[in-house]
Amino acid sequence: MRQAVQRACRKNEIPEWFPYQIKHTFATEVRPKHGLDVVQALMGHKSSVVSQVNAYVNLKMAATVAFKIG
């Protein structure tokens, strides 16, 4: 599937992207709203370590919380 997406991007002269980016985006959007446990359940991961890799940490949100805490 990755190759088909890349070929289509090149053919249509649009920026290339990769199918795995869809799951990363999904996990990254779910994590701040619902937590890592929900990401783990929705993604079907047996280990939260895998979920952490897929759901990027929202550094802006972390900085905001750190500022509020002091």
PDB file of N, CA, C and O in Angstrom:
ATOM      1  N   MET A   1       0.824  -1.168   0.000  1.00  0.00           N
ATOM      2  CA  MET A   1       0.000   0.000   0.000  1.00  0.00           C
ATOM      3  C   MET A   1       0.883   1.251   0.000  1.00  0.00           C
ATOM      4  O   MET A   1       0.573   2.243  -0.660  1.00  0.00           O
ATOM      5  N   ARG A   2       1.981   1.188   0.746  1.00  0.00           N
ATOM      6  CA  ARG A   2       2.879   2.351   0.820  1.00  0.00           C
ATOM      7  C   ARG A   2       3.361   2.755  -0.561  1.00  0.00           C
ATOM      8  O   ARG A   2       3.387   3.939  -0.896  1.00  0.00           O
ATOM      9  N   GLN A   3       3.743   1.770  -1.360  1.00  0.00           N
ATOM     10  CA  GLN A   3       4.234   2.079  -2.703  1.00  0.00           C
ATOM     11  C   GLN A   3       3.151   2.685  -3.577  1.00  0.00           C
ATOM     12  O   GLN A   3       3.422   3.592  -4.363  1.00  0.00           O
ATOM     13  N   ALA A   4       1.931   2.194  -3.446  1.00  0.00           N
ATOM     14  CA  ALA A   4       0.825   2.732  -4.241  1.00  0.00           C
ATOM     15  C   ALA A   4       0.563   4.194  -3.875  1.00  0.00           C
ATOM     16  O   ALA A   4       0.311   5.019  -4.753  1.00  0.00           O
ATOM     17  N   VAL A   5       0.621   4.511  -2.591  1.00  0.00           N
ATOM     18  CA  VAL A   5       0.410   5.889  -2.140  1.00  0.00           C
ATOM     19  C   VAL A   5       1.525   6.780  -2.674  1.00  0.00           C
ATOM     20  O   VAL A   5       1.265   7.874  -3.174  1.00  0.00           O
ATOM     21  N   GLN A   6       2.772   6.309  -2.568  1.00  0.00           N
ATOM     22  CA  GLN A   6       3.903   7.104  -3.052  1.00  0.00           C
ATOM     23  C   GLN A   6       3.814   7.346  -4.565  1.00  0.00           C
ATOM     24  O   GLN A   6       4.070   8.455  -5.034  1.00  0.00           O
ATOM     25  N   ARG A   7       3.457   6.321  -5.310  1.00  0.00           N
ATOM     26  CA  ARG A   7       3.330   6.491  -6.762  1.00  0.00           C
ATOM     27  C   ARG A   7       2.238   7.497  -7.103  1.00  0.00           C
ATOM     28  O   ARG A   7       2.413   8.347  -7.976  1.00  0.00           O
ATOM     29  N   ALA A   8       1.116   7.392  -6.408  1.00  0.00           N
ATOM     30  CA  ALA A   8       0.007   8.314  -6.669  1.00  0.00           C
ATOM     31  C   ALA A   8       0.403   9.751  -6.336  1.00  0.00           C
ATOM     32  O   ALA A   8       0.029  10.682  -7.048  1.00  0.00           O
ATOM     33  N   CYS A   9       1.163   9.929  -5.250  1.00  0.00           N
ATOM     34  CA  CYS A   9       1.622  11.272  -4.883  1.00  0.00           C
ATOM     35  C   CYS A   9       2.536  11.839  -5.957  1.00  0.00           C
ATOM     36  O   CYS A   9       2.387  12.989  -6.372  1.00  0.00           O
ATOM     37  N   ARG A  10       3.477  11.026  -6.398  1.00  0.00           N
ATOM     38  CA  ARG A  10       4.404  11.496  -7.434  1.00  0.00           C
ATOM     39  C   ARG A  10       3.673  11.815  -8.736  1.00  0.00           C
ATOM     40  O   ARG A  10       3.930  12.834  -9.378  1.00  0.00           O
ATOM     41  N   LYS A  11       2.757  10.924  -9.110  1.00  0.00           N
ATOM     42  CA  LYS A  11       2.008  11.108 -10.352  1.00  0.00           C
ATOM     43  C   LYS A  11       1.187  12.398 -10.318  1.00  0.00           C
ATOM     44  O   LYS A  11       1.074  13.092 -11.328  1.00  0.00           O
ATOM     45  N   ASN A  12       0.626  12.711  -9.178  1.00  0.00           N
ATOM     46  CA  ASN A  12      -0.226  13.891  -9.048  1.00  0.00           C
ATOM     47  C   ASN A  12       0.513  15.118  -8.522  1.00  0.00           C
ATOM     48  O   ASN A  12      -0.081  16.162  -8.256  1.00  0.00           O
ATOM     49  N   GLU A  13       1.834  14.956  -8.381  1.00  0.00           N
ATOM     50  CA  GLU A  13       2.705  16.049  -7.943  1.00  0.00           C
ATOM     51  C   GLU A  13       2.225  16.696  -6.638  1.00  0.00           C
ATOM     52  O   GLU A  13       2.105  17.917  -6.528  1.00  0.00           O
ATOM     53  N   ILE A  14       1.960  15.838  -5.666  1.00  0.00           N
ATOM     54  CA  ILE A  14       1.603  16.318  -4.333  1.00  0.00           C
ATOM     55  C   ILE A  14       2.633  15.778  -3.343  1.00  0.00           C
ATOM     56  O   ILE A  14       3.298  14.785  -3.638  1.00  0.00           O
ATOM     57  N   PRO A  15       2.779  16.401  -2.189  1.00  0.00           N
ATOM     58  CA  PRO A  15       3.766  15.923  -1.220  1.00  0.00           C
ATOM     59  C   PRO A  15       3.517  14.460  -0.833  1.00  0.00           C
ATOM     60  O   PRO A  15       2.380  14.041  -0.614  1.00  0.00           O
ATOM     61  N   GLU A  16       4.596  13.710  -0.758  1.00  0.00           N
ATOM     62  CA  GLU A  16       4.470  12.302  -0.393  1.00  0.00           C
ATOM     63  C   GLU A  16       4.136  12.156   1.083  1.00  0.00           C
ATOM     64  O   GLU A  16       4.582  12.950   1.911  1.00  0.00           O
ATOM     65  N   TRP A  17       3.360  11.151   1.399  1.00  0.00           N
ATOM     66  CA  TRP A  17       3.041  10.801   2.771  1.00  0.00           C
ATOM     67  C   TRP A  17       3.008   9.290   2.852  1.00  0.00           C
ATOM     68  O   TRP A  17       3.010   8.604   1.829  1.00  0.00           O
ATOM     69  N   PHE A  18       2.979   8.783   4.046  1.00  0.00           N
ATOM     70  CA  PHE A  18       3.034   7.348   4.252  1.00  0.00           C
ATOM     71  C   PHE A  18       1.818   6.892   5.047  1.00  0.00           C
ATOM     72  O   PHE A  18       1.378   7.598   5.954  1.00  0.00           O
ATOM     73  N   PRO A  19       1.267   5.724   4.724  1.00  0.00           N
ATOM     74  CA  PRO A  19       0.069   5.252   5.409  1.00  0.00           C
ATOM     75  C   PRO A  19       0.202   5.188   6.933  1.00  0.00           C
ATOM     76  O   PRO A  19      -0.783   5.406   7.638  1.00  0.00           O
ATOM     77  N   TYR A  20       1.398   4.894   7.458  1.00  0.00           N
ATOM     78  CA  TYR A  20       1.553   4.808   8.911  1.00  0.00           C
ATOM     79  C   TYR A  20       1.282   6.155   9.579  1.00  0.00           C
ATOM     80  O   TYR A  20       0.992   6.205  10.775  1.00  0.00           O
ATOM     81  N   GLN A  21       1.375   7.244   8.818  1.00  0.00           N
ATOM     82  CA  GLN A  21       1.122   8.560   9.393  1.00  0.00           C
ATOM     83  C   GLN A  21      -0.331   8.704   9.849  1.00  0.00           C
ATOM     84  O   GLN A  21      -0.628   9.501  10.739  1.00  0.00           O
ATOM     85  N   ILE A  22      -1.224   7.942   9.247  1.00  0.00           N
ATOM     86  CA  ILE A  22      -2.636   7.995   9.639  1.00  0.00           C
ATOM     87  C   ILE A  22      -2.796   7.493  11.068  1.00  0.00           C
ATOM     88  O   ILE A  22      -3.472   8.133  11.873  1.00  0.00           O
ATOM     89  N   LYS A  23      -2.178   6.344  11.398  1.00  0.00           N
ATOM     90  CA  LYS A  23      -2.325   5.818  12.758  1.00  0.00           C
ATOM     91  C   LYS A  23      -1.597   6.701  13.773  1.00  0.00           C
ATOM     92  O   LYS A  23      -2.069   6.859  14.898  1.00  0.00           O
ATOM     93  N   HIS A  24      -0.475   7.267  13.399  1.00  0.00           N
ATOM     94  CA  HIS A  24       0.231   8.174  14.303  1.00  0.00           C
ATOM     95  C   HIS A  24      -0.620   9.413  14.595  1.00  0.00           C
ATOM     96  O   HIS A  24      -0.715   9.851  15.741  1.00  0.00           O
ATOM     97  N   THR A  25      -1.229   9.965  13.564  1.00  0.00           N
ATOM     98  CA  THR A  25      -2.071  11.148  13.735  1.00  0.00           C
ATOM     99  C   THR A  25      -3.265  10.820  14.623  1.00  0.00           C
ATOM    100  O   THR A  25      -3.602  11.594  15.519  1.00  0.00           O
ATOM    101  N   PHE A  26      -3.898   9.690  14.384  1.00  0.00           N
ATOM    102  CA  PHE A  26      -5.042   9.264  15.193  1.00  0.00           C
ATOM    103  C   PHE A  26      -4.640   9.137  16.662  1.00  0.00           C
ATOM    104  O   PHE A  26      -5.302   9.687  17.542  1.00  0.00           O
ATOM    105  N   ALA A  27      -3.565   8.418  16.917  1.00  0.00           N
ATOM    106  CA  ALA A  27      -3.114   8.205  18.294  1.00  0.00           C
ATOM    107  C   ALA A  27      -2.719   9.515  18.957  1.00  0.00           C
ATOM    108  O   ALA A  27      -2.992   9.724  20.139  1.00  0.00           O
ATOM    109  N   THR A  28      -2.084  10.389  18.208  1.00  0.00           N
ATOM    110  CA  THR A  28      -1.657  11.681  18.756  1.00  0.00           C
ATOM    111  C   THR A  28      -2.857  12.558  19.095  1.00  0.00           C
ATOM    112  O   THR A  28      -2.812  13.318  20.062  1.00  0.00           O
ATOM    113  N   GLU A  29      -3.916  12.462  18.321  1.00  0.00           N
ATOM    114  CA  GLU A  29      -5.119  13.257  18.599  1.00  0.00           C
ATOM    115  C   GLU A  29      -5.921  12.685  19.768  1.00  0.00           C
ATOM    116  O   GLU A  29      -6.511  13.441  20.539  1.00  0.00           O
ATOM    117  N   VAL A  30      -5.948  11.374  19.906  1.00  0.00           N
ATOM    118  CA  VAL A  30      -6.726  10.735  20.975  1.00  0.00           C
ATOM    119  C   VAL A  30      -6.050  10.901  22.333  1.00  0.00           C
ATOM    120  O   VAL A  30      -6.729  11.115  23.338  1.00  0.00           O
ATOM    121  N   ARG A  31      -4.732  10.805  22.373  1.00  0.00           N
ATOM    122  CA  ARG A  31      -4.003  10.794  23.645  1.00  0.00           C
ATOM    123  C   ARG A  31      -4.293  11.985  24.555  1.00  0.00           C
ATOM    124  O   ARG A  31      -4.618  11.760  25.721  1.00  0.00           O
ATOM    125  N   PRO A  32      -4.199  13.238  24.100  1.00  0.00           N
ATOM    126  CA  PRO A  32      -4.422  14.348  25.041  1.00  0.00           C
ATOM    127  C   PRO A  32      -5.867  14.450  25.526  1.00  0.00           C
ATOM    128  O   PRO A  32      -6.117  14.970  26.614  1.00  0.00           O
ATOM    129  N   LYS A  33      -6.797  13.970  24.749  1.00  0.00           N
ATOM    130  CA  LYS A  33      -8.209  14.079  25.121  1.00  0.00           C
ATOM    131  C   LYS A  33      -8.673  12.933  26.003  1.00  0.00           C
ATOM    132  O   LYS A  33      -9.534  13.116  26.863  1.00  0.00           O
ATOM    133  N   HIS A  34      -8.098  11.734  25.790  1.00  0.00           N
ATOM    134  CA  HIS A  34      -8.630  10.549  26.453  1.00  0.00           C
ATOM    135  C   HIS A  34      -7.585   9.716  27.196  1.00  0.00           C
ATOM    136  O   HIS A  34      -7.945   8.812  27.949  1.00  0.00           O
ATOM    137  N   GLY A  35      -6.313  10.003  26.997  1.00  0.00           N
ATOM    138  CA  GLY A  35      -5.262   9.302  27.722  1.00  0.00           C
ATOM    139  C   GLY A  35      -4.649   8.141  26.959  1.00  0.00           C
ATOM    140  O   GLY A  35      -5.185   7.652  25.964  1.00  0.00           O
ATOM    141  N   LEU A  36      -3.508   7.729  27.469  1.00  0.00           N
ATOM    142  CA  LEU A  36      -2.727   6.676  26.823  1.00  0.00           C
ATOM    143  C   LEU A  36      -3.437   5.328  26.882  1.00  0.00           C
ATOM    144  O   LEU A  36      -3.319   4.530  25.952  1.00  0.00           O
ATOM    145  N   ASP A  37      -4.175   5.060  27.965  1.00  0.00           N
ATOM    146  CA  ASP A  37      -4.892   3.785  28.079  1.00  0.00           C
ATOM    147  C   ASP A  37      -5.906   3.616  26.954  1.00  0.00           C
ATOM    148  O   ASP A  37      -6.069   2.518  26.422  1.00  0.00           O
ATOM    149  N   VAL A  38      -6.583   4.693  26.592  1.00  0.00           N
ATOM    150  CA  VAL A  38      -7.568   4.636  25.518  1.00  0.00           C
ATOM    151  C   VAL A  38      -6.867   4.428  24.181  1.00  0.00           C
ATOM    152  O   VAL A  38      -7.342   3.662  23.342  1.00  0.00           O
ATOM    153  N   VAL A  39      -5.741   5.104  23.979  1.00  0.00           N
ATOM    154  CA  VAL A  39      -4.961   4.890  22.753  1.00  0.00           C
ATOM    155  C   VAL A  39      -4.578   3.420  22.652  1.00  0.00           C
ATOM    156  O   VAL A  39      -4.724   2.800  21.598  1.00  0.00           O
ATOM    157  N   GLN A  40      -4.091   2.873  23.750  1.00  0.00           N
ATOM    158  CA  GLN A  40      -3.674   1.477  23.769  1.00  0.00           C
ATOM    159  C   GLN A  40      -4.834   0.552  23.400  1.00  0.00           C
ATOM    160  O   GLN A  40      -4.663  -0.377  22.611  1.00  0.00           O
ATOM    161  N   ALA A  41      -6.000   0.804  23.964  1.00  0.00           N
ATOM    162  CA  ALA A  41      -7.159  -0.039  23.682  1.00  0.00           C
ATOM    163  C   ALA A  41      -7.620   0.104  22.229  1.00  0.00           C
ATOM    164  O   ALA A  41      -7.885  -0.893  21.557  1.00  0.00           O
ATOM    165  N   LEU A  42      -7.713   1.341  21.749  1.00  0.00           N
ATOM    166  CA  LEU A  42      -8.190   1.564  20.380  1.00  0.00           C
ATOM    167  C   LEU A  42      -7.238   1.025  19.326  1.00  0.00           C
ATOM    168  O   LEU A  42      -7.666   0.549  18.275  1.00  0.00           O
ATOM    169  N   MET A  43      -5.943   1.103  19.615  1.00  0.00           N
ATOM    170  CA  MET A  43      -4.954   0.647  18.648  1.00  0.00           C
ATOM    171  C   MET A  43      -4.702  -0.861  18.747  1.00  0.00           C
ATOM    172  O   MET A  43      -4.075  -1.452  17.868  1.00  0.00           O
ATOM    173  N   GLY A  44      -5.198  -1.474  19.822  1.00  0.00           N
ATOM    174  CA  GLY A  44      -5.007  -2.913  19.994  1.00  0.00           C
ATOM    175  C   GLY A  44      -3.610  -3.296  20.442  1.00  0.00           C
ATOM    176  O   GLY A  44      -3.156  -4.411  20.184  1.00  0.00           O
ATOM    177  N   HIS A  45      -2.928  -2.382  21.110  1.00  0.00           N
ATOM    178  CA  HIS A  45      -1.579  -2.663  21.589  1.00  0.00           C
ATOM    179  C   HIS A  45      -1.619  -3.423  22.907  1.00  0.00           C
ATOM    180  O   HIS A  45      -2.416  -3.103  23.788  1.00  0.00           O
ATOM    181  N   LYS A  46      -0.766  -4.423  23.041  1.00  0.00           N
ATOM    182  CA  LYS A  46      -0.675  -5.158  24.301  1.00  0.00           C
ATOM    183  C   LYS A  46       0.190  -4.409  25.302  1.00  0.00           C
ATOM    184  O   LYS A  46       0.054  -4.596  26.511  1.00  0.00           O
ATOM    185  N   SER A  47       1.064  -3.574  24.806  1.00  0.00           N
ATOM    186  CA  SER A  47       1.983  -2.830  25.665  1.00  0.00           C
ATOM    187  C   SER A  47       1.770  -1.328  25.475  1.00  0.00           C
ATOM    188  O   SER A  47       1.602  -0.845  24.356  1.00  0.00           O
ATOM    189  N   SER A  48       1.782  -0.609  26.586  1.00  0.00           N
ATOM    190  CA  SER A  48       1.635   0.846  26.486  1.00  0.00           C
ATOM    191  C   SER A  48       2.868   1.489  25.864  1.00  0.00           C
ATOM    192  O   SER A  48       2.804   2.623  25.388  1.00  0.00           O
ATOM    193  N   VAL A  49       3.984   0.778  25.865  1.00  0.00           N
ATOM    194  CA  VAL A  49       5.210   1.302  25.256  1.00  0.00           C
ATOM    195  C   VAL A  49       4.984   1.537  23.764  1.00  0.00           C
ATOM    196  O   VAL A  49       5.425   2.552  23.225  1.00  0.00           O
ATOM    197  N   VAL A  50       4.313   0.622  23.104  1.00  0.00           N
ATOM    198  CA  VAL A  50       4.025   0.769  21.680  1.00  0.00           C
ATOM    199  C   VAL A  50       3.092   1.951  21.471  1.00  0.00           C
ATOM    200  O   VAL A  50       3.260   2.718  20.523  1.00  0.00           O
ATOM    201  N   SER A  51       2.110   2.100  22.353  1.00  0.00           N
ATOM    202  CA  SER A  51       1.178   3.218  22.246  1.00  0.00           C
ATOM    203  C   SER A  51       1.900   4.546  22.396  1.00  0.00           C
ATOM    204  O   SER A  51       1.563   5.516  21.717  1.00  0.00           O
ATOM    205  N   GLN A  52       2.888   4.597  23.274  1.00  0.00           N
ATOM    206  CA  GLN A  52       3.647   5.828  23.478  1.00  0.00           C
ATOM    207  C   GLN A  52       4.421   6.200  22.227  1.00  0.00           C
ATOM    208  O   GLN A  52       4.561   7.382  21.911  1.00  0.00           O
ATOM    209  N   VAL A  53       4.917   5.218  21.521  1.00  0.00           N
ATOM    210  CA  VAL A  53       5.656   5.480  20.277  1.00  0.00           C
ATOM    211  C   VAL A  53       4.706   6.032  19.222  1.00  0.00           C
ATOM    212  O   VAL A  53       5.067   6.935  18.468  1.00  0.00           O
ATOM    213  N   ASN A  54       3.492   5.489  19.168  1.00  0.00           N
ATOM    214  CA  ASN A  54       2.529   5.909  18.150  1.00  0.00           C
ATOM    215  C   ASN A  54       1.873   7.241  18.471  1.00  0.00           C
ATOM    216  O   ASN A  54       1.500   7.974  17.556  1.00  0.00           O
ATOM    217  N   ALA A  55       1.724   7.568  19.734  1.00  0.00           N
ATOM    218  CA  ALA A  55       1.061   8.812  20.130  1.00  0.00           C
ATOM    219  C   ALA A  55       2.119   9.793  20.609  1.00  0.00           C
ATOM    220  O   ALA A  55       2.568   9.725  21.753  1.00  0.00           O
ATOM    221  N   TYR A  56       2.507  10.688  19.745  1.00  0.00           N
ATOM    222  CA  TYR A  56       3.538  11.653  20.078  1.00  0.00           C
ATOM    223  C   TYR A  56       3.107  12.503  21.267  1.00  0.00           C
ATOM    224  O   TYR A  56       1.927  12.810  21.439  1.00  0.00           O
ATOM    225  N   VAL A  57       4.062  12.865  22.060  1.00  0.00           N
ATOM    226  CA  VAL A  57       3.797  13.706  23.216  1.00  0.00           C
ATOM    227  C   VAL A  57       3.527  15.127  22.742  1.00  0.00           C
ATOM    228  O   VAL A  57       4.224  15.649  21.872  1.00  0.00           O
ATOM    229  N   ASN A  58       2.511  15.739  23.322  1.00  0.00           N
ATOM    230  CA  ASN A  58       2.168  17.109  22.988  1.00  0.00           C
ATOM    231  C   ASN A  58       3.017  18.028  23.870  1.00  0.00           C
ATOM    232  O   ASN A  58       2.639  18.330  25.002  1.00  0.00           O
ATOM    233  N   LEU A  59       4.154  18.468  23.354  1.00  0.00           N
ATOM    234  CA  LEU A  59       5.089  19.262  24.146  1.00  0.00           C
ATOM    235  C   LEU A  59       4.518  20.622  24.514  1.00  0.00           C
ATOM    236  O   LEU A  59       4.824  21.150  25.584  1.00  0.00           O
ATOM    237  N   LYS A  60       3.699  21.196  23.649  1.00  0.00           N
ATOM    238  CA  LYS A  60       3.088  22.489  23.958  1.00  0.00           C
ATOM    239  C   LYS A  60       2.169  22.347  25.172  1.00  0.00           C
ATOM    240  O   LYS A  60       2.189  23.191  26.068  1.00  0.00           O
ATOM    241  N   MET A  61       1.371  21.291  25.202  1.00  0.00           N
ATOM    242  CA  MET A  61       0.483  21.076  26.335  1.00  0.00           C
ATOM    243  C   MET A  61       1.309  20.817  27.602  1.00  0.00           C
ATOM    244  O   MET A  61       0.957  21.318  28.670  1.00  0.00           O
ATOM    245  N   ALA A  62       2.373  20.066  27.506  1.00  0.00           N
ATOM    246  CA  ALA A  62       3.221  19.792  28.660  1.00  0.00           C
ATOM    247  C   ALA A  62       3.832  21.084  29.199  1.00  0.00           C
ATOM    248  O   ALA A  62       3.916  21.267  30.413  1.00  0.00           O
ATOM    249  N   ALA A  63       4.258  21.976  28.311  1.00  0.00           N
ATOM    250  CA  ALA A  63       4.842  23.248  28.744  1.00  0.00           C
ATOM    251  C   ALA A  63       3.796  24.118  29.440  1.00  0.00           C
ATOM    252  O   ALA A  63       4.097  24.781  30.432  1.00  0.00           O
ATOM    253  N   THR A  64       2.583  24.113  28.926  1.00  0.00           N
ATOM    254  CA  THR A  64       1.505  24.891  29.539  1.00  0.00           C
ATOM    255  C   THR A  64       1.209  24.396  30.947  1.00  0.00           C
ATOM    256  O   THR A  64       1.054  25.194  31.871  1.00  0.00           O
ATOM    257  N   VAL A  65       1.129  23.086  31.108  1.00  0.00           N
ATOM    258  CA  VAL A  65       0.863  22.502  32.430  1.00  0.00           C
ATOM    259  C   VAL A  65       2.031  22.805  33.375  1.00  0.00           C
ATOM    260  O   VAL A  65       1.813  23.165  34.531  1.00  0.00           O
ATOM    261  N   ALA A  66       3.244  22.662  32.896  1.00  0.00           N
ATOM    262  CA  ALA A  66       4.416  22.931  33.739  1.00  0.00           C
ATOM    263  C   ALA A  66       4.425  24.384  34.195  1.00  0.00           C
ATOM    264  O   ALA A  66       4.784  24.676  35.336  1.00  0.00           O
ATOM    265  N   PHE A  67       4.032  25.289  33.314  1.00  0.00           N
ATOM    266  CA  PHE A  67       3.970  26.703  33.668  1.00  0.00           C
ATOM    267  C   PHE A  67       2.916  26.939  34.752  1.00  0.00           C
ATOM    268  O   PHE A  67       3.147  27.699  35.693  1.00  0.00           O
ATOM    269  N   LYS A  68       1.770  26.293  34.619  1.00  0.00           N
ATOM    270  CA  LYS A  68       0.696  26.454  35.605  1.00  0.00           C
ATOM    271  C   LYS A  68       1.085  25.876  36.954  1.00  0.00           C
ATOM    272  O   LYS A  68       0.758  26.445  37.995  1.00  0.00           O
ATOM    273  N   ILE A  69       1.775  24.759  36.940  1.00  0.00           N
ATOM    274  CA  ILE A  69       2.171  24.103  38.191  1.00  0.00           C
ATOM    275  C   ILE A  69       3.260  24.921  38.900  1.00  0.00           C
ATOM    276  O   ILE A  69       3.282  25.038  40.125  1.00  0.00           O
ATOM    277  N   GLY A  70       4.145  25.472  38.096  1.00  0.00           N
ATOM    278  CA  GLY A  70       5.208  26.297  38.675  1.00  0.00           C
ATOM    279  C   GLY A  70       6.505  25.667  38.676  1.00  0.00           C
ATOM    280  O   GLY A  70       7.479  26.262  39.137  1.00  0.00           O
TER     281      GLY A  70
END
